[in-house]
Amino acid sequence: MTSPSIVWFRDDLRLADNPALRAAVDRGAPIIALFVLDDESPGIRPLGGAARWWLHHSLASLAERLREKGGRLVLRRGPAARTVRDVVQDAAAGAVFWNRRYGLPEREIDADLKSSLRADGVEVASFAAALLFEPWTVTTGAGTHFSVFTPFWRACQQQPGPRGPLPEPRTIARFEGDVPSDDLSDWALLPTAPDWAGGLREAWEPGEPAARRRLREFLAEDVGDYDRARDEPAAGATSLLSPRLRWGELGPHTVWHAAAEAGGGGRFLTELGWREFAWHTLFHAPDLATTNLRREFDAFPWPPLRPDLLEAWERGGTGYRLVDAGMRELWATGHMHNRVRMVTASFLVKNLLIDWRLGEQWFWDTLVDADAASNPFNWQWVAGSGADAAPYFRVFNPELQATKFDADGRYVARWAPEYGAGSALRPEPVVDLKESRGAALAAYEAVRRGG
């Protein structure tokens, strides 16, 4: 068999536990490892700045890993369906393999491409790699999708257990034909004018090898404290695996089984379940980033936007220590502790009365782990408009949250030191917590009563 196989990498930038790559290796033909940067196809959401930074470095790592195995990464930019077909024709490929995606625009692209390639006599197969349970496999007794997490996760746990992770191939047979590749640097994914990514470089090392090291470190050193300390932003008990899962440097099957074998079940595995729930929700509500799941919230009386308040929130200048510390951590590192994410999101929506979609857009641009499901799903949860959402009357008090979860002030001292005792630099609050909470509750009550 001489016609090469194409492995189309997407959000699965790894060699281990990669079913599409395993299928190509098993086919026994030379392999073209292909990544397509598609920010042109209808419905595809262009990546934010922090995500583009991560993608550059993760692709560089993947290219090096492939070279170590004897392979080569081919980079192309353009509409995915056309670009993949071009590579099939250039190489006279006999098979194309990929791992499935779950957003509607991506599914439509993949389905159309699969149909057209098969019509041309090309073997095409897709595989489950990004989720433990695919969205159509977990349904209620009535055959509908779940809108509440607890019964959803209970139903998942009643499914056959997640498969074991697949080993990475020992070697990859490289296709020696003429298949041109873009140069990664020509994609200009990295910021240059200005270069704002210094904090990201200090905080992260993208790529599969670093991801696997972090998983081992977390399970060896931190998972035992996860249940107790995961809500304390200065405790260092969180896994920091979210960007690894978002970019597929680790697959969820690998994380699941490694955690289970290390005795790290419980709450940590439930957080994997929350990630699943977000993706299942996106599968059934593809406009999750723009449309309220609970449509009664379409009538929410958002006041006219005050750009000064939005900018104060974005830049960490609200006058509330935990909010400002979190937003500065986000700007510096492309990441924010999950408890602080909830506090900062609640403050934007329920104290500043700014539409959750504007916060979701800011996080999309600044988070290295922003994905099409979890980012809008969690914003809608905080806003009260989403699946299994926090009730409309739940308003996180940022001062009480700081006292409870950053009692010794270490987190705030690192990211917002002007809030230290005796400091004359503490900024004035942009809103009064009691008054703004009352305004939010009145608005939500109007929605609840139908206007």
C-alpha positions as CSV (number, residue, x, y, z in Angstrom):
1,M,0.0,0.0,0.0
2,T,1.7,3.2,-1.2
3,S,-1.0,5.8,-1.2
4,P,-0.4,7.9,1.9
5,S,-2.7,8.5,4.9
6,I,-3.5,12.0,6.1
7,V,-4.0,12.6,9.8
8,W,-5.8,15.9,10.2
9,F,-4.8,17.3,13.6
10,R,-7.2,19.8,15.2
11,D,-7.6,20.3,18.9
12,D,-5.7,17.0,19.6
13,L,-2.1,18.1,19.4
14,R,-0.6,14.9,20.8
15,L,0.8,11.6,19.7
16,A,-0.3,9.5,22.7
17,D,-4.0,8.4,22.9
18,N,-4.7,9.8,19.4
19,P,-7.1,7.3,17.7
20,A,-6.8,9.0,14.3
21,L,-3.0,8.7,14.4
22,R,-3.2,5.1,15.5
23,A,-5.6,4.3,12.6
24,A,-3.1,5.8,10.1
25,V,-0.2,3.9,11.6
26,D,-2.2,0.6,11.5
27,R,-3.0,1.2,7.9
28,G,0.7,0.8,7.2
29,A,1.2,3.5,4.6
30,P,3.3,6.7,4.8
31,I,1.7,9.4,6.9
32,I,1.1,13.1,6.3
33,A,0.5,14.9,9.6
34,L,-1.6,17.9,8.7
35,F,-2.7,21.0,10.7
36,V,-5.0,23.5,9.0
37,L,-5.4,27.0,10.5
38,D,-9.0,27.8,9.5
39,D,-10.3,31.3,10.5
40,E,-12.2,31.7,7.3
41,S,-14.9,29.0,7.1
42,P,-18.4,30.3,8.0
43,G,-19.2,29.9,11.7
44,I,-15.6,29.2,12.8
45,R,-14.8,31.6,15.6
46,P,-11.3,33.1,15.2
47,L,-8.9,32.4,18.1
48,G,-8.2,35.0,20.7
49,G,-4.8,36.4,21.3
50,A,-3.7,34.2,24.2
51,A,-5.0,31.1,22.4
52,R,-3.0,32.0,19.3
53,W,0.1,32.3,21.4
54,W,-0.5,28.8,22.9
55,L,-1.2,27.3,19.5
56,H,2.0,28.5,18.0
57,H,4.1,26.9,20.7
58,S,2.0,23.7,20.9
59,L,2.4,23.2,17.1
60,A,6.2,23.8,17.4
61,S,6.3,21.1,20.0
62,L,4.1,18.7,18.0
63,A,6.4,19.2,14.9
64,E,9.4,18.3,17.0
65,R,7.7,15.2,18.4
66,L,6.8,14.1,14.9
67,R,10.4,14.6,13.8
68,E,11.6,12.4,16.6
69,K,9.3,9.6,15.4
70,G,10.4,10.1,11.8
71,G,7.4,12.1,10.6
72,R,6.8,15.7,9.6
73,L,4.1,18.3,10.3
74,V,2.5,20.0,7.3
75,L,0.9,23.4,8.0
76,R,-1.7,24.9,5.8
77,R,-3.9,28.0,6.2
78,G,-7.3,28.4,4.7
79,P,-10.9,27.1,4.7
80,A,-10.5,23.6,6.1
81,A,-12.6,21.6,3.7
82,R,-10.9,23.1,0.6
83,T,-7.5,22.9,2.1
84,V,-7.7,19.2,3.2
85,R,-9.0,18.3,-0.3
86,D,-6.0,20.1,-1.8
87,V,-3.6,18.1,0.2
88,V,-5.4,14.9,-0.7
89,Q,-5.0,15.7,-4.4
90,D,-1.4,16.9,-4.0
91,A,-0.4,13.7,-2.4
92,A,-2.8,11.3,-4.1
93,A,-3.8,10.2,-0.5
94,G,-5.8,7.1,-0.1
95,A,-7.1,7.8,3.4
96,V,-7.9,10.7,5.8
97,F,-8.3,10.2,9.5
98,W,-9.4,12.7,12.2
99,N,-10.8,12.9,15.7
100,R,-14.3,14.3,16.0
101,R,-15.3,17.9,16.9
102,Y,-18.6,18.9,18.4
103,G,-19.4,22.5,17.5
104,L,-22.0,22.8,14.8
105,P,-19.9,24.6,12.1
106,E,-17.0,22.1,12.7
107,R,-19.4,19.1,12.4
108,E,-20.9,20.5,9.2
109,I,-17.4,21.0,7.7
110,D,-16.4,17.5,8.7
111,A,-19.6,15.8,7.5
112,D,-19.4,17.5,4.1
113,L,-15.7,16.7,3.7
114,K,-16.2,13.1,4.7
115,S,-19.0,12.7,2.1
116,S,-17.1,14.3,-0.7
117,L,-13.9,12.4,-0.1
118,R,-15.7,9.1,0.1
119,A,-17.4,9.9,-3.2
120,D,-13.9,10.3,-4.7
121,G,-12.9,6.8,-3.4
122,V,-10.9,8.0,-0.4
123,E,-11.1,6.1,2.8
124,V,-12.3,8.4,5.6
125,A,-12.8,7.6,9.3
126,S,-13.3,9.7,12.4
127,F,-12.8,8.8,16.0
128,A,-13.8,9.8,19.6
129,A,-10.9,11.4,21.4
130,A,-11.9,14.8,22.9
131,L,-14.6,13.6,25.3
132,L,-15.1,10.6,27.6
133,F,-18.7,10.3,26.4
134,E,-20.0,11.5,23.1
135,P,-23.0,13.8,23.2
136,W,-25.5,11.5,21.6
137,T,-24.6,8.6,23.9
138,V,-25.9,10.2,27.1
139,T,-29.6,11.0,27.2
140,T,-32.5,11.2,29.6
141,G,-35.0,8.4,29.9
142,A,-37.2,10.4,27.4
143,G,-34.3,10.4,25.0
144,T,-33.5,14.1,25.4
145,H,-30.3,15.8,26.5
146,F,-29.7,16.8,30.1
147,S,-30.0,20.3,31.3
148,V,-28.9,19.6,35.0
149,F,-25.5,18.5,35.8
150,T,-26.1,16.0,38.6
151,P,-28.4,13.6,36.7
152,F,-26.2,14.1,33.6
153,W,-23.1,13.0,35.5
154,R,-24.9,10.1,37.1
155,A,-26.0,8.9,33.7
156,C,-22.4,9.2,32.4
157,Q,-21.2,7.0,35.3
158,Q,-23.8,4.4,34.4
159,Q,-22.2,4.1,30.9
160,P,-19.4,1.6,30.2
161,G,-16.3,3.1,31.7
162,P,-14.1,5.4,29.5
163,R,-11.7,3.3,27.3
164,G,-8.1,3.1,28.2
165,P,-5.6,5.5,26.6
166,L,-3.9,4.4,23.4
167,P,0.0,4.2,23.4
168,E,1.9,6.6,21.1
169,P,3.4,5.1,18.0
170,R,7.0,4.1,18.2
171,T,7.7,5.4,14.7
172,I,5.8,7.3,12.0
173,A,6.4,6.5,8.4
174,R,7.0,9.8,6.7
175,F,5.5,10.6,3.2
176,E,8.4,11.6,1.0
177,G,6.4,13.2,-1.8
178,D,6.2,16.9,-2.5
179,V,3.6,18.3,-0.1
180,P,4.4,22.0,0.6
181,S,4.0,23.4,4.1
182,D,3.6,26.9,5.4
183,D,6.2,28.2,7.8
184,L,4.7,28.5,11.3
185,S,6.3,32.0,11.8
186,D,4.5,33.3,8.8
187,W,1.2,32.8,10.5
188,A,2.0,35.6,12.9
189,L,0.3,33.9,15.9
190,L,2.7,35.5,18.4
191,P,2.3,39.1,19.5
192,T,5.0,41.5,18.3
193,A,3.9,45.1,18.5
194,P,3.8,45.1,21.4
195,D,4.9,41.7,22.7
196,W,2.6,41.3,25.7
197,A,3.3,37.6,26.1
198,G,6.2,37.7,28.6
199,G,3.9,36.6,31.5
200,L,2.6,33.7,29.4
201,R,6.2,32.6,28.6
202,E,7.0,32.7,32.3
203,A,3.9,30.8,33.3
204,W,3.6,28.1,30.7
205,E,5.4,25.6,28.5
206,P,3.0,24.4,25.9
207,G,3.3,20.9,24.3
208,E,2.6,17.3,25.0
209,P,5.8,16.5,27.0
210,A,5.1,19.4,29.4
211,A,1.5,18.4,29.6
212,R,2.4,14.9,30.7
213,R,4.9,16.2,33.2
214,R,2.3,18.5,34.7
215,L,-0.2,15.6,35.0
216,R,2.4,13.5,36.8
217,E,3.3,16.4,39.2
218,F,-0.3,17.1,40.0
219,L,-1.2,13.5,40.8
220,A,2.0,13.0,42.8
221,E,2.0,16.3,44.8
222,D,-1.4,18.1,44.7
223,V,-4.3,15.9,44.1
224,G,-4.5,14.8,47.7
225,D,-5.2,18.5,48.7
226,Y,-7.6,19.1,45.7
227,D,-10.9,18.6,47.5
228,R,-9.8,20.7,50.5
229,A,-7.9,23.5,48.9
230,R,-9.1,23.8,45.3
231,D,-11.1,27.0,46.1
232,E,-8.1,28.8,47.5
233,P,-6.4,30.6,44.7
234,A,-3.0,30.9,46.5
235,A,-2.9,27.2,47.6
236,G,-1.6,25.8,44.3
237,A,-3.9,22.8,44.6
238,T,-5.5,23.1,41.1
239,S,-4.4,20.9,38.3
240,L,-3.5,23.6,35.7
241,L,-4.6,21.0,33.1
242,S,-7.3,23.0,31.4
243,P,-5.2,24.4,28.5
244,R,-3.7,20.9,28.1
245,L,-7.2,19.5,27.6
246,R,-8.3,22.4,25.5
247,W,-5.5,21.9,23.0
248,G,-5.6,18.1,23.2
249,E,-2.0,17.9,24.5
250,L,-3.6,15.5,26.9
251,G,-6.7,13.4,26.2
252,P,-9.4,13.1,28.8
253,H,-9.1,9.3,28.8
254,T,-5.4,9.7,29.8
255,V,-6.3,12.1,32.6
256,W,-9.2,10.0,33.8
257,H,-7.3,6.7,34.1
258,A,-4.2,8.3,35.5
259,A,-6.2,10.1,38.2
260,A,-8.2,6.9,39.0
261,E,-5.0,4.9,39.3
262,A,-3.4,7.5,41.6
263,G,-6.4,7.5,43.9
264,G,-7.4,11.0,42.7
265,G,-11.1,10.3,42.1
266,G,-13.8,12.3,43.8
267,R,-14.1,16.0,43.0
268,F,-11.3,16.2,40.5
269,L,-13.0,13.6,38.2
270,T,-16.3,15.5,38.7
271,E,-14.6,18.5,37.2
272,L,-13.9,16.4,34.1
273,G,-17.6,15.7,34.2
274,W,-18.4,19.4,34.2
275,R,-16.2,19.8,31.1
276,E,-18.2,17.0,29.5
277,F,-21.4,18.7,30.4
278,A,-20.3,22.0,28.8
279,W,-19.5,20.2,25.5
280,H,-22.7,18.2,25.6
281,T,-24.6,21.5,26.0
282,L,-22.8,23.1,23.1
283,F,-23.6,20.1,20.9
284,H,-27.3,20.7,21.5
285,A,-27.1,24.5,21.7
286,P,-24.5,25.6,19.1
287,D,-25.1,29.3,19.6
288,L,-24.1,29.0,23.3
289,A,-21.7,32.0,23.0
290,T,-24.4,34.4,21.8
291,T,-27.8,33.2,22.9
292,N,-29.3,32.7,26.4
293,L,-30.1,29.1,27.0
294,R,-33.0,30.2,29.2
295,R,-34.7,32.4,26.7
296,E,-36.6,34.4,29.3
297,F,-33.3,36.1,29.9
298,D,-33.6,37.7,26.5
299,A,-35.8,40.3,28.3
300,F,-33.2,41.2,30.8
301,P,-33.1,45.0,31.1
302,W,-29.3,45.6,30.6
303,P,-28.7,49.4,31.1
304,P,-26.7,51.3,28.5
305,L,-23.1,50.2,28.5
306,R,-20.6,52.3,30.4
307,P,-17.3,51.7,28.7
308,D,-15.4,53.1,31.7
309,L,-16.8,50.3,33.9
310,L,-16.0,47.6,31.4
311,E,-12.4,48.9,31.0
312,A,-12.0,49.1,34.8
313,W,-13.0,45.4,35.0
314,E,-10.8,44.3,32.1
315,R,-7.8,46.1,33.5
316,G,-8.2,45.1,37.2
317,G,-9.1,48.6,38.4
318,T,-12.6,48.1,40.1
319,G,-11.5,48.9,43.6
320,Y,-12.3,45.4,44.8
321,R,-9.2,43.4,45.7
322,L,-10.1,39.9,44.6
323,V,-11.7,41.0,41.3
324,D,-8.7,43.2,40.5
325,A,-6.2,40.5,41.4
326,G,-8.0,38.0,39.3
327,M,-8.2,40.2,36.2
328,R,-4.5,41.0,36.5
329,E,-3.5,37.4,36.8
330,L,-5.6,36.8,33.7
331,W,-3.8,39.6,31.8
332,A,-0.4,38.4,32.9
333,T,-0.6,34.7,32.5
334,G,-3.6,33.9,30.3
335,H,-5.2,32.0,33.2
336,M,-7.3,32.6,36.3
337,H,-8.1,30.4,39.2
338,N,-11.6,28.9,38.8
339,R,-13.1,30.4,42.1
340,V,-11.8,33.8,41.0
341,R,-13.3,33.4,37.6
342,M,-16.7,33.0,39.2
343,V,-16.2,36.0,41.4
344,T,-15.0,38.3,38.5
345,A,-17.8,37.1,36.2
346,S,-20.4,37.6,38.9
347,F,-19.1,41.1,39.5
348,L,-19.3,42.1,35.9
349,V,-22.8,40.8,35.4
350,K,-24.5,41.4,38.7
351,N,-22.6,44.4,40.1
352,L,-21.7,46.3,37.0
353,L,-24.8,45.1,35.1
354,I,-22.8,44.4,32.0
355,D,-24.0,41.7,29.5
356,W,-22.3,38.4,30.1
357,R,-21.4,38.2,26.4
358,L,-18.9,41.0,26.7
359,G,-17.2,39.2,29.6
360,E,-17.2,36.0,27.6
361,Q,-15.6,37.8,24.7
362,W,-12.8,39.2,27.0
363,F,-12.1,35.8,28.4
364,W,-12.1,34.3,24.9
365,D,-9.3,36.7,23.9
366,T,-7.2,36.5,27.1
367,L,-7.5,32.9,28.3
368,V,-5.1,30.3,27.0
369,D,-7.7,27.6,27.8
370,A,-10.8,29.3,26.3
371,D,-12.8,26.8,24.3
372,A,-16.0,27.0,22.4
373,A,-18.0,25.1,25.1
374,S,-16.6,25.8,28.6
375,N,-16.1,29.5,28.2
376,P,-19.7,30.5,27.2
377,F,-21.2,27.7,29.3
378,N,-19.6,28.9,32.5
379,W,-20.4,32.5,31.8
380,Q,-24.1,31.6,31.3
381,W,-23.9,29.6,34.5
382,V,-22.8,32.6,36.5
383,A,-25.3,34.9,34.7
384,G,-28.2,32.7,35.6
385,S,-29.2,32.2,31.9
386,G,-27.6,28.8,31.3
387,A,-27.9,25.1,32.0
388,D,-28.1,24.2,35.7
389,A,-27.3,27.9,36.3
390,A,-26.6,29.6,39.5
391,P,-30.0,31.1,40.7
392,Y,-30.6,34.7,39.7
393,F,-30.3,35.8,43.3
394,R,-26.8,34.3,43.8
395,V,-24.5,37.3,43.7
396,F,-20.9,36.6,44.8
397,N,-19.8,39.3,47.2
398,P,-16.1,39.8,46.2
399,E,-15.1,41.0,49.7
400,L,-16.6,38.1,51.5
401,Q,-15.1,35.7,48.9
402,A,-11.6,37.3,49.4
403,T,-12.0,36.9,53.2
404,K,-13.1,33.3,52.9
405,F,-10.8,31.9,50.2
406,D,-7.7,34.3,50.5
407,A,-7.8,34.7,54.2
408,D,-4.1,35.5,54.5
409,G,-4.1,37.7,51.5
410,R,-1.4,35.9,49.6
411,Y,-3.2,35.9,46.3
412,V,-4.2,39.5,46.4
413,A,-0.7,40.5,47.6
414,R,0.8,38.8,44.5
415,W,-1.5,40.3,41.9
416,A,-2.8,43.5,43.4
417,P,-0.3,44.6,46.1
418,E,-1.7,48.1,46.5
419,Y,-4.5,46.5,48.6
420,G,-2.0,45.8,51.4
421,A,-2.5,47.1,54.9
422,G,-1.8,50.8,55.2
423,S,-1.4,51.3,51.4
424,A,-2.5,54.7,50.2
425,L,-2.7,53.4,46.6
426,R,-6.0,51.4,47.0
427,P,-8.3,52.5,44.2
428,E,-11.8,53.8,44.9
429,P,-14.6,51.2,44.2
430,V,-16.4,51.8,41.0
431,V,-19.7,50.7,42.4
432,D,-21.3,50.2,45.8
433,L,-21.7,46.5,46.4
434,K,-25.0,46.7,48.3
435,E,-26.6,49.2,45.9
436,S,-25.5,47.3,42.8
437,R,-26.6,44.0,44.2
438,G,-30.0,45.5,44.8
439,A,-30.2,46.8,41.2
440,A,-29.3,43.4,39.9
441,L,-31.9,41.6,42.0
442,A,-34.5,44.0,40.9
443,A,-33.7,43.4,37.2
444,Y,-33.6,39.6,37.7
445,E,-37.0,39.8,39.5
446,A,-38.4,41.6,36.6
447,V,-37.2,38.8,34.3
448,R,-38.6,36.2,36.6
449,R,-42.0,37.9,36.7
450,G,-42.0,38.2,32.9
451,G,-41.3,42.0,32.8
